[in-house]
Amino acid sequence: MRKIGILHPGEMGISLAASAINNGHRAYWVADGRSDKTRARAEKHALTEISLLPEFSQTCEIIMSICPPRAAAEVARSVVASGFSGLYLDANAISPQRAIKIGQMLEPSGIQFVDGGIIGGPAWTPKETWLYLSGEHSEEIASCFSNGPLETKVIGSEIGKASALKMCYAAYTKGTTALLAAILATAESLKVREELYQQWELDEQDFSQKVNRRVARVTAKAWRFEGEMSEIAATFRAAGFPEGFHQAAKEIYHRMRSFKDATETPAIDDVLNALFTP
């Protein structure tokens, strides 16, 4: 049994914690500064509460960071400051360059670093969510989830490789959703949305409905995807390719920010109205 700390158990993080518990490990969370929603998730899935980060870092052998991209470095710095000296997984949607920098930040403190990239939604069903891992200690992280339902795959010893795969995958999936949202809003502004739907139906039956559902369903998490688009843009730039597409996608998701954590999927007309507001 390994003592695994989760920073912080949101919808994705709690599913990784539950998967670790399913594999016979003990999962911990830090209560300080967290919301009532986080507490409810942690209690529902039997995570062990620790009040403050220093005690958390002294208790856990492994810490896994699953947070919004913009907070990844801050979370890593707080772990260094807390005196942790075990195995650290960054499973955030960050560029490979940022993953490398975080690893370099942790190294002087004797922390062993693993780069991770999650593809899929929260890991409740086998074969639907994959944690890709890279770094010298990747197998140790993978062994924590050997019985699922989270799937793992080690893709190399090089830090940044798992993050690079995540960035390239999300560049298409979330990038094209932002593009479709912009297309719908532009067509609405030019009063040709119905005609566009009709043409899409000639190309592929029910395509219009699929687009509407895809755009509407992404709204509750758009605030997270905004930061992810910045990370993808940085990834493209470092690879020598234009970053502008995903900077534009960032703006599209920013305009959806009012739907943050909504419990119901909004009507497509409400989404388009939001997109007209910078």
LUMDREN-816191 format. One record per residue: residue number from 0; x, y, z of N, C-alpha, C, CB in turn. Coordinates in steps of 0.2 Angstrom, whole numbers, m for minus. Atoms other than C-alpha are relative to their C-alpha. Glycine has a CB too. Example, Ala and Ser with C-alpha at 12.3 -4.5 7.8 and 13.67 -1.06 7.14 Angstrom:
0,4,m6,0,62,m22,39,4,6,0,m5,0,6
1,m4,m6,m1,68,m5,36,m4,5,3,2,2,m7
# end
This chain:
0,4,m6,0,0,0,0,4,6,0,m5,0,6
1,m4,m6,0,7,17,m5,m5,6,3,2,2,m7
2,3,m6,m3,2,34,3,0,5,m5,3,2,7
3,1,m5,6,m4,45,m12,m4,6,2,m3,m4,m6
4,3,m6,m1,m8,63,m10,m2,3,m7,5,5,3
5,3,m3,6,m19,72,m23,m1,7,1,m7,m4,m1
6,1,m7,0,m18,90,m26,m2,3,m7,7,4,1
7,5,0,m5,m32,94,m28,m6,m4,m3,m2,8,2
8,5,5,3,m47,82,m30,m6,4,m3,m2,m4,6
9,6,m3,4,m58,91,m43,m3,m6,m3,2,5,m5
10,4,6,3,m68,80,m54,5,m5,m3,m4,3,m6
11,m5,4,3,m53,73,m63,5,m3,6,5,3,m5
12,m4,2,m6,m42,72,m47,m3,m5,4,3,6,4
13,4,5,m4,m55,63,m37,0,m7,m3,m7,2,2
14,0,7,3,m56,49,m50,6,m3,0,m3,1,m8
15,m6,3,0,m38,46,m50,1,m2,7,6,5,m1
16,0,3,m7,m39,45,m31,m4,m6,1,m2,6,5
17,4,6,m1,m53,33,m32,3,m6,m3,m7,1,m3
18,m4,5,3,m43,23,m44,6,m3,4,2,2,m7
19,m6,2,m4,m28,22,m33,m3,m4,6,4,6,3
20,3,4,m6,m39,17,m18,m3,m7,m3,m6,4,3
21,3,7,3,m47,3,m30,6,m5,0,m3,2,m6
22,m6,4,1,m29,m3,m32,4,m1,7,5,3,m4
23,m3,2,m6,m26,m5,m13,4,5,4,4,m6,0
24,m4,m5,m3,m18,12,m9,m4,4,4,4,4,m6
25,3,m5,m4,m22,26,3,1,6,m3,2,m1,7
26,0,m7,3,m27,43,m4,m1,5,5,m5,0,m6
27,1,m5,m5,m25,59,5,m1,7,m4,7,1,4
28,1,m6,3,m30,77,2,1,5,5,m7,1,m3
29,m2,m5,m5,m26,94,10,m7,4,0,6,4,m2
30,7,m4,m1,m42,103,17,1,8,0,m3,m2,7
31,m1,m7,m1,m34,120,20,m1,4,m7,8,1,2
32,1,m4,5,m41,133,8,m5,m3,m6,6,2,m3
33,4,4,5,m52,120,m2,m7,2,1,1,m7,0
34,7,m1,0,m70,122,m6,m5,m5,3,m3,2,m7
35,5,5,m2,m86,113,1,m1,m5,m5,m6,3,2
36,1,5,6,m87,104,m16,6,m5,1,m1,4,m7
37,m5,4,0,m70,98,m14,0,m5,6,7,4,1
38,1,4,m6,m73,92,4,m5,m6,m2,m2,4,6
39,5,5,1,m89,83,m2,2,m6,m4,m6,3,m3
40,m3,5,4,m80,74,m16,5,m5,4,4,3,m6
41,m5,3,m4,m66,69,m4,m3,m5,5,5,4,4
42,4,4,m5,m78,62,9,m3,m6,m3,m4,4,4
43,3,5,4,m88,53,m4,4,m6,m2,m4,3,m6
44,m5,5,2,m73,43,m10,5,m2,5,3,3,m7
45,m4,3,m6,m65,40,7,7,2,m1,0,m8,0
46,m6,m3,m1,m50,51,5,2,2,7,2,6,m5
47,m2,m2,m7,m40,54,21,2,7,0,6,m4,3
48,m2,m7,0,m40,72,26,6,2,4,m7,4,3
49,m5,m3,m3,m25,81,31,m1,8,0,7,m2,m2
50,2,m7,0,m27,99,37,5,5,m4,0,3,7
51,m4,m5,3,m11,108,31,5,m4,m5,4,3,5
52,m5,3,5,2,105,17,6,m3,3,2,5,m5
53,m7,3,m3,18,102,27,m2,m7,3,2,4,6
54,2,7,m2,9,87,36,m1,m5,m6,m5,0,5
55,1,4,6,3,81,20,6,m3,m4,m5,4,m5
56,m6,2,3,20,81,12,4,m5,4,4,7,m1
57,m4,5,m4,28,72,27,m4,m7,0,0,3,7
58,4,6,0,14,59,26,0,m4,m7,m7,1,2
59,1,3,7,13,55,7,7,m2,m3,m4,4,m5
60,m6,2,4,26,45,m3,0,3,m7,0,m8,0
61,1,m3,7,19,51,m19,m5,6,0,m3,m6,m5
62,5,m5,1,10,67,m23,m1,1,m8,3,7,3
63,2,0,7,0,69,m39,m4,7,m1,m5,m5,m2
64,3,m7,1,m4,87,m45,m5,0,m6,5,5,m2
65,5,m1,5,m20,89,m55,m4,6,1,m5,m7,0
66,3,m7,m2,m25,107,m56,m1,4,m7,4,4,5
67,0,m4,6,m29,121,m69,7,1,m2,m4,6,1
68,m7,0,2,m14,123,m80,4,6,3,0,1,m8
69,m3,m6,m2,m10,141,m74,3,m1,7,m5,6,0
70,m2,1,m7,m8,134,m56,6,m5,1,m6,m2,4
71,m4,6,m1,4,120,m60,7,2,3,2,m3,m7
72,m6,m2,m3,20,129,m56,0,2,7,4,6,m4
73,1,m2,m7,13,137,m40,m1,m6,4,m6,5,0
74,1,6,m4,7,120,m34,7,m3,1,m5,m5,m3
75,m6,3,m1,24,113,m37,5,4,5,4,m1,m7
76,m4,m4,m5,33,127,m28,m2,m1,7,0,8,m2
77,2,1,m7,22,125,m13,2,m7,3,m8,1,0
78,m2,7,m3,26,106,m12,8,1,2,m1,m5,m6
79,m7,m1,m1,45,111,m13,1,3,7,4,4,m5
80,0,m3,m6,42,123,1,m2,m3,6,m4,7,0
81,3,4,m6,33,111,12,5,m6,2,m7,m4,m2
82,m5,5,m2,48,99,13,m1,m7,m3,0,0,7
83,1,7,3,42,85,2,6,m3,m3,m6,0,m5
84,m6,3,3,55,73,m4,m1,m7,m4,6,m1,5
85,2,6,3,46,59,m13,m1,0,m7,m6,m3,3
86,1,1,7,39,55,m30,m6,5,m2,m2,m7,m2
87,5,m5,2,29,69,m39,m2,m1,m7,3,7,1
88,3,1,7,18,67,m54,m4,7,m1,m5,m6,0
89,4,m6,2,12,83,m63,m4,m3,m6,5,6,m3
90,5,3,5,m3,77,m73,m4,5,m3,m4,m6,3
91,4,m5,3,m8,94,m79,1,1,m7,2,6,4
92,0,m1,7,m12,100,m96,5,6,m2,m7,2,m3
93,m5,m5,0,4,110,m98,5,m2,m6,4,1,6
94,m5,1,5,17,112,m112,6,m4,2,2,7,m3
95,m6,4,m3,32,101,m112,5,4,2,3,m4,m6
96,m5,m5,m3,43,116,m109,m1,1,7,0,6,m4
97,1,m2,m7,34,120,m93,1,m7,4,m8,2,0
98,m2,7,m4,35,101,m88,7,0,2,m3,m6,m4
99,m7,0,m1,53,102,m90,3,5,5,4,1,m7
100,m2,m5,m5,55,118,m80,m3,m2,7,m3,7,m2
101,3,2,m6,44,111,m66,5,m6,3,m7,m3,0
102,m4,6,m2,55,95,m65,7,3,2,2,m4,m6
103,m7,m3,m2,71,106,m64,m1,4,6,2,5,m6
104,2,m3,m6,62,116,m50,0,m5,6,m6,4,0
105,1,5,m5,59,100,m40,7,m3,1,m5,m5,m2
106,m6,4,m1,76,92,m43,5,2,6,4,0,m6
107,m5,m2,m5,87,102,m31,m3,m2,7,1,7,0
108,3,2,m6,75,96,m17,0,m7,1,m7,3,1
109,0,7,0,78,78,m21,m7,m3,m1,2,m2,7
110,7,2,2,60,76,m27,1,m4,m7,m5,5,m1
111,0,3,6,58,63,m41,m6,2,m4,0,m8,1
112,5,m3,4,48,69,m55,m2,m4,m6,2,7,m3
113,3,4,6,36,61,m68,m5,5,m3,m3,m7,3
114,4,m4,4,28,70,m82,m6,m4,m2,4,2,m6
115,6,4,1,10,65,m85,m5,4,m5,m4,m2,6
116,5,m3,4,m4,69,m98,m6,m5,0,3,1,m7
117,6,4,0,m22,63,m96,m4,2,m6,m4,2,7
118,5,m1,6,m33,60,m111,m6,m4,2,4,m3,m6
119,6,3,m2,m51,57,m108,m3,4,6,1,m8,2
120,4,m3,m5,m64,62,m95,2,m3,7,m7,0,m1
121,m1,3,m7,m64,57,m76,0,m7,m1,m5,3,5
122,m1,7,1,m58,39,m74,m4,m4,4,7,m1,1
123,5,5,m4,m73,29,m69,m1,m6,m4,m7,4,1
124,1,6,4,m74,17,m83,6,m3,m4,m6,1,m6
125,m6,3,3,m60,5,m90,0,2,m7,0,m7,1
126,m1,m1,7,m53,9,m107,m2,7,m2,m3,m5,m4
127,2,m6,2,m59,27,m107,4,6,2,m7,1,3
128,m5,m5,m2,m46,37,m98,7,m2,0,m3,3,7
129,m6,2,0,m28,36,m101,5,5,3,3,m1,m7
130,m6,m4,m3,m13,43,m91,6,m2,m3,0,m1,8
131,m6,1,4,2,44,m102,6,3,5,0,3,m7
132,m6,m2,m5,19,45,m92,6,0,m4,0,m5,6
133,m6,0,3,36,49,m96,5,3,6,1,5,m6
134,m5,m2,m5,52,51,m85,2,m7,3,m4,4,6
135,m3,6,m3,63,38,m76,m4,m4,5,7,2,3
136,4,4,m6,51,34,m62,m7,m1,m2,0,4,6
137,6,1,2,36,32,m73,m4,m6,2,0,1,m8
138,2,6,m1,34,14,m70,m3,m1,7,5,m6,m1
139,2,0,m7,32,17,m51,m7,3,0,5,4,4
140,7,m3,0,17,29,m55,m5,m5,m3,0,6,m4
141,5,5,3,9,16,m67,m2,m6,4,4,m3,m7
142,2,6,m5,10,2,m54,m5,2,5,6,m2,3
143,6,m2,m5,m2,12,m43,m7,m1,m3,1,8,2
144,7,0,4,m16,10,m56,0,m6,m4,m1,6,m4
145,0,6,4,m12,m8,m62,m7,m3,m1,5,m4,2
146,7,4,1,m30,m14,m59,m5,5,m2,m2,m3,7
147,5,m4,2,m39,1,m66,m4,3,5,m4,m4,m5
148,3,m1,7,m51,9,m70,5,4,m4,m7,2,0
149,m4,m4,4,m38,22,m75,5,m4,m4,4,5,5
150,m5,3,4,m27,16,m89,6,4,0,m3,m2,m7
151,m6,m3,1,m9,20,m90,5,m3,m5,4,0,7
152,m5,2,5,5,20,m103,6,4,1,m3,0,m7
153,m6,m4,0,23,24,m101,3,1,m7,5,m4,4
154,m2,m1,7,30,32,m117,7,2,m1,m5,5,m3
155,m7,m2,1,48,36,m113,3,2,7,1,5,m5
156,m4,m3,m6,61,42,m100,1,7,0,6,m4,1
157,m1,m7,1,61,59,m107,m6,5,3,1,2,m7
158,5,m5,m3,52,73,m96,m2,4,m6,3,4,5
159,3,m5,6,40,83,m108,m3,m4,m5,5,4,m3
160,3,4,5,35,68,m119,m7,m1,1,4,m6,m1
161,7,2,m2,19,64,m110,m4,7,m1,m1,m2,7
162,4,m7,1,14,83,m110,0,2,m7,4,5,4
163,1,m1,7,18,84,m128,m5,m3,m3,7,m1,m3
164,6,4,3,6,70,m132,m6,3,2,1,m7,2
165,6,m3,m2,m7,78,m122,m2,7,m4,0,2,8
166,1,m6,3,m5,95,m130,m2,m1,m8,7,4,0
167,1,1,7,m5,88,m148,m7,m3,0,5,m5,m3
168,7,3,0,m21,78,m144,m5,5,1,m1,m6,5
169,5,m5,m2,m30,92,m136,0,6,m5,1,3,7
170,0,m5,5,m25,104,m150,m5,m2,m5,7,0,m3
171,5,2,5,m36,94,m161,m7,0,3,1,m7,m3
172,7,1,m3,m51,89,m149,m3,7,2,1,m5,5
173,3,m6,m3,m53,105,m140,1,6,m4,4,2,7
174,m1,m5,5,m46,116,m153,m5,1,m6,7,0,m4
175,5,0,5,m58,111,m166,m7,1,3,m1,m7,m4
176,7,m2,m3,m73,113,m154,0,7,0,0,m3,7
177,0,m7,0,m68,131,m152,m1,3,m7,7,3,3
178,1,m2,7,m67,133,m171,m7,m1,m2,5,m4,m4
179,7,1,2,m84,126,m173,m5,5,4,m3,m7,2
180,4,m5,m4,m91,138,m159,1,6,m4,3,0,7
181,m1,m6,4,m83,152,m169,m4,0,m6,8,2,m1
182,3,1,6,m90,146,m185,m8,2,1,1,m7,m3
183,7,m1,m1,m108,145,m178,m1,8,2,m2,m4,6
184,1,m7,m2,m106,163,m170,0,4,m6,4,2,6
185,m1,m4,6,m100,170,m186,m6,m1,m5,7,m2,m4
186,6,1,4,m114,162,m196,m6,3,2,m1,m8,m1
187,6,m3,m3,m127,168,m184,1,8,m1,0,m1,8
188,m1,m7,1,m119,186,m185,m2,2,m7,7,2,2
189,1,m1,7,m120,185,m204,m7,m2,m3,5,m3,m4
190,7,2,2,m138,178,m204,0,m6,m5,m4,6,m2
191,0,5,5,m133,162,m213,0,m7,4,6,0,m5
192,m1,6,m4,m133,149,m198,m5,m5,m3,m2,1,7
193,5,5,3,m149,140,m205,2,m3,m6,m7,3,0
194,m2,2,6,m142,139,m222,7,m5,1,2,6,m5
195,m6,4,m1,m125,132,m215,m2,m7,3,4,4,5
196,3,6,m2,m135,119,m206,m2,m4,m5,m6,1,6
197,3,4,6,m144,114,m222,6,m3,m4,m4,4,m4
198,m6,3,4,m127,112,m231,4,m5,4,5,6,m2
199,m4,6,m4,m119,102,m217,m4,m6,0,0,2,8
200,4,6,1,m134,90,m218,1,m3,m6,m8,2,2
201,m1,3,6,m131,88,m236,7,m4,0,0,5,m6
202,m7,3,0,m113,83,m232,0,m6,5,5,5,3
203,0,5,m5,m117,72,m216,m6,1,4,6,0,4
204,7,m1,m3,m134,68,m209,2,1,8,m4,m7,m1
205,0,m2,m7,m136,75,m191,6,3,2,m1,m7,4
206,m7,m3,m2,m119,84,m192,m2,7,4,4,2,m6
207,2,m6,m3,m128,100,m187,m1,m1,8,m6,4,m3
208,2,1,m7,m135,93,m171,6,m2,4,m5,m6,0
209,m6,2,m3,m118,85,m167,4,6,2,4,m5,m4
210,m4,m6,m2,m110,102,m168,m3,4,5,1,4,m7
211,4,m3,m6,m123,110,m157,2,m3,7,m7,1,m2
212,m1,3,m6,m121,97,m144,7,1,2,m2,m8,m1
213,m7,0,m1,m102,97,m145,2,7,3,4,m1,m6
214,m2,m7,m2,m101,116,m143,m3,2,7,m2,5,m5
215,3,m1,m6,m114,117,m129,3,m4,6,m8,m2,m1
216,m2,4,m5,m107,103,m119,7,2,3,1,m7,m2
217,m6,m2,m3,m90,111,m117,0,6,4,5,1,m6
218,0,m7,m4,m96,127,m109,2,0,7,m7,3,m1
219,m1,0,m7,m95,122,m91,8,m1,2,m3,m6,3
220,m7,0,m1,m76,118,m93,4,4,m4,2,m8,m1
221,m3,m5,4,m72,132,m105,5,4,4,m5,4,m3
222,m5,m4,m4,m63,141,m91,6,m3,1,m3,2,7
223,m6,4,m1,m51,127,m89,4,0,m7,m1,m7,2
224,m3,1,7,m48,125,m108,3,7,m2,m6,m2,m5
225,m3,m7,1,m44,144,m109,8,m1,1,m3,6,3
226,m7,0,m2,m28,141,m100,4,m6,m4,1,m2,7
227,m3,6,4,m25,124,m110,2,3,m7,m5,m5,0
228,m2,m3,6,m25,134,m126,6,4,0,m6,4,m3
229,m7,m4,m1,m11,145,m120,6,m5,0,0,4,6
230,m5,5,m1,m1,130,m116,1,m4,m7,m2,m6,5
231,m1,3,6,m4,122,m133,3,5,m5,m7,m2,m3
232,m3,m5,4,0,139,m142,8,0,2,m3,7,1
233,m7,0,m2,17,139,m132,3,m6,m3,1,0,7
234,m3,6,3,20,121,m138,1,0,m7,m5,m6,2
235,m1,m1,7,17,125,m156,6,5,m1,m7,3,m3
236,m5,m5,1,28,140,m155,7,m3,1,m1,6,5
237,m6,3,m1,42,131,m147,2,m6,m5,0,m4,7
238,m2,4,5,41,118,m161,1,3,m7,m6,m5,0
239,m1,m3,6,42,131,m174,m6,1,m4,6,m3,m4
240,6,0,3,24,132,m179,m4,6,2,m4,m6,0
241,4,m6,m2,11,147,m179,m4,m2,6,m4,2,m6
242,4,1,m6,3,149,m162,m7,3,0,3,2,6
243,6,m4,0,m11,160,m168,m7,m4,1,0,4,m6
244,7,3,0,m25,147,m170,m2,m1,7,1,m7,m4
245,2,2,m7,m25,141,m152,0,6,5,5,m5,3
246,1,m6,m3,m23,159,m146,m7,3,m1,5,6,m2
247,7,m2,2,m39,163,m155,m5,m5,4,m1,m1,m7
248,5,5,m4,m47,147,m147,0,2,7,3,m7,m1
249,0,m3,m7,m41,154,m130,m6,5,1,7,2,2
250,5,m5,0,m52,169,m134,m7,m2,0,1,5,m5
251,7,3,1,m67,159,m139,m2,m3,7,0,m6,m5
252,1,3,m7,m66,149,m122,m1,5,5,5,m5,2
253,1,m5,m5,m64,165,m113,m7,3,0,6,5,m1
254,6,m3,1,m80,171,m120,m6,m4,3,m2,2,m7
255,5,4,m3,m89,156,m113,1,m1,8,1,m7,m2
256,m2,1,m7,m82,159,m95,m6,1,5,5,6,2
257,6,m1,m5,m100,164,m88,m3,m7,1,m5,4,m3
258,3,7,m1,m105,145,m90,4,m4,5,0,m3,m6
259,m5,3,m4,m91,140,m77,m4,m5,5,4,4,4
260,3,5,m5,m97,124,m67,m7,0,m1,2,2,7
261,8,1,1,m115,125,m74,m2,m7,1,m2,3,m7
262,3,7,m1,m125,110,m69,m4,m2,m6,m4,m1,6
263,4,2,6,m136,110,m85,4,3,m6,m7,3,1
264,m3,m2,6,m130,111,m103,m5,6,m3,0,m6,m5
265,4,m6,2,m136,128,m110,m2,m1,m7,5,6,0
266,2,0,7,m145,130,m126,5,4,m5,m7,4,m1
267,m5,m3,4,m135,134,m141,0,7,m2,0,m4,m7
268,1,m7,0,m143,151,m143,4,4,5,m7,2,m1
269,m3,m4,m6,m137,156,m126,8,0,0,m2,m4,7
270,m7,0,1,m119,150,m130,2,5,m5,2,m7,m3
271,m2,m4,5,m119,160,m146,0,7,3,m4,m1,m6
272,1,m6,m3,m125,175,m136,6,2,4,m6,1,4
273,m6,m1,m4,m111,173,m124,7,2,m5,2,m6,4
274,m6,m1,5,m98,172,m139,0,7,m3,0,m5,m5
275,0,m7,3,m104,190,m145,3,5,5,m7,1,m2
276,m3,m5,m6,m97,197,m128,7,m1,1,m4,m1,6
277,m7,1,m1,m78,199,m128,1,0,8,4,6,m3
# end
